[in-house]
Amino acid sequence: MVIRRYWRIAVFAPIVGFLLASAVAVVMTNGGSGETEFRFWFVVRSMANYGVIGLVIAVTALLGGLAAVAGFDRHLTKSSRARTILAAVGAMGGVVLLSGVIGIVLSMLDDGLYAGVTITFGAFFGVAAGVVAAVMVHYAERQSRPARHRISAES
C-alpha cells in the first residue's frame, strides 16, 4: 500500500536529486563566466560528478523516508501530516546516517578533517533532503485524496 501511493516519488526522487546537485555544480563552478571550450567541459564534468552525488543522496533519503513511513505507519492509518513529517525526518535521518558512516570510514583512514567536513555537509544535505521529501510526500498525499468538492458539469 505504501508503494502504491508513493511510487511517483520513487521514480522522480533520484532524478530531482541529480538535477538539483547539477544546478549546484553550475553555481559553484560559475558556469556562465567563461567562454572557452575548456570551461564548458569543466562545467559539464562538474555537473555529472555532483549529479551522481545528488543521486546517491536522493536514493538514501528515499530509503530513509520509506523506512520511516513503512515502519511507523505501515497501513497508512495516520494523518497525511504525520506521514509527511515521518518522511521528512526519515529522509533527513537516512542522509545523516550515510554521512556518519562515511565520516567513520574516513576517520579510520586517518582523514579526520574530511570526516568532520563530511558530517557537516551531511547535516546540511539532510535538512535539504527532508524539505524536498516533505514537499514530495505532501504532493503525493494531496493527489491521493478523493476530491470532495468537485464541480460537476450539470451544475
N, C-alpha and C positions, 0 to 999 in steps of 0.2 A: 504494500500500500504506500509506503514511503517512496519507493522507486517510481511508482506510477504518478505520484503528484510532483516529484522533483526531477523528472528525467530531463527536462529542458535545462535545468541548472547543471546537471552532469555533463550535458553536451556543450553548453556555452561557457562554463566557468574556465576551462583551460584556454579557450580562445580569448576570453576577456583578459585573463592573466597575461597571456602572450602580448596582446595589443597594448595593455596598459604599461607593461615593462618596456616594450619597444618605444612607446611615446616618451617614457622617462629617459631612455637612451638618447633619443633625439635632443631632448632638452639638455641632458648632461654633456653631450659632445658638441653642443652648439651647432647643430646641423645646418642652419641657414647662413652661417657666416663665411663659409669657404666656397670658392668656385672651382677648385681644382678637382681633377678626376680622383686623385688620391684621397681627398677629403670625403668625396661621395662614397667611395668603397669603405672607408673607415667608419662612416656613419652606418652603412648597411651592415657591416660586420658587428658593430656595437649593438644595433637593433636585434640582430639574430642572437647574440650572446645574452643580452638582457632579456630577450623574449623567452629563451629557454629557461632562464632562472625564474621568470614570471610564471611560466607554465608549471614548473615544479612547485612553486609556492601555491599556485591556484589548485593544483591537484591535492596538495597537502591540506589546504584549507577546506576543499571539498570533502575529503575523507574525514577531517575533524568535525565539520558541521554535520555530516551524515551520521557519524558515530554518536554525536550528542543527541540528535533528534531521534535516531533509532533506539538509543539506549534509554532515554527518558520518556519518550512518547511514541512507542512502537506502533500503537494502533490509532494514532492521530486523534486522541480524545481531548487533549488540552486545547486552549485557545490558540488562534493564529499568532497572537502577540507573543505567547510563551514559546511557540516553535521558532519564531523569528529571533528571539533572544537566545534560545538554545543554539540555533545555527550560528549566530554571530559569535557567541562565546566558544563554541566548538571549533569554528574556523580559526579564531584567534589562538586558541589553545593548541591546535594542530601545528600552526606555523611557529609558535613559540617553542613547542616541543622539538620540532625539527631543528630550529636554530640552536637549541640547547644541546641536542645530540651532536650537531656539527661542532659546536663550541667545545664539548668534551673531547671529541676526536682531535681537534686542533690543540687542545691543552696536552693531550697525551703525546702529540708530535712536537712538543716544545714550541708551539706558536701561541703562547698565552695572550699576546697582544691582539692577534687576529681573532682569538676566541671571544674576547670581550667585545670587539667590534661586531663580530657575527651575531652575538646575542643581542646587542643593542639594536642592530638593524632588524633582527628577527622580531623584536618587540614592536618597532615601528611598522614593519610589514604585517605583523599580526593584527594591529589595530586597523590598518587599511583593509586587510582581508576580512576582518569582522564586519566592517562597514559595508563592503561590497556584498558579503554573504547576507547581511540583513536586508539590503535592498533587493537582492535577487529572490530571497525567500518571501519577502513581503509581496513582491510582484506575483510570485507563483501562488501564494495564498489568495491574493485578490482574483487571479484568473480562475481558481478552482471553486470559488464561492458561487452558489447559484444566484442568478440575478433575481432580486426581489421586486424591483420596481421597473420592469420593462414596459415600455410604451408600445402597445400593440397598434397594428395598422388600422384596427377597427375604430379606435377612439378618435 
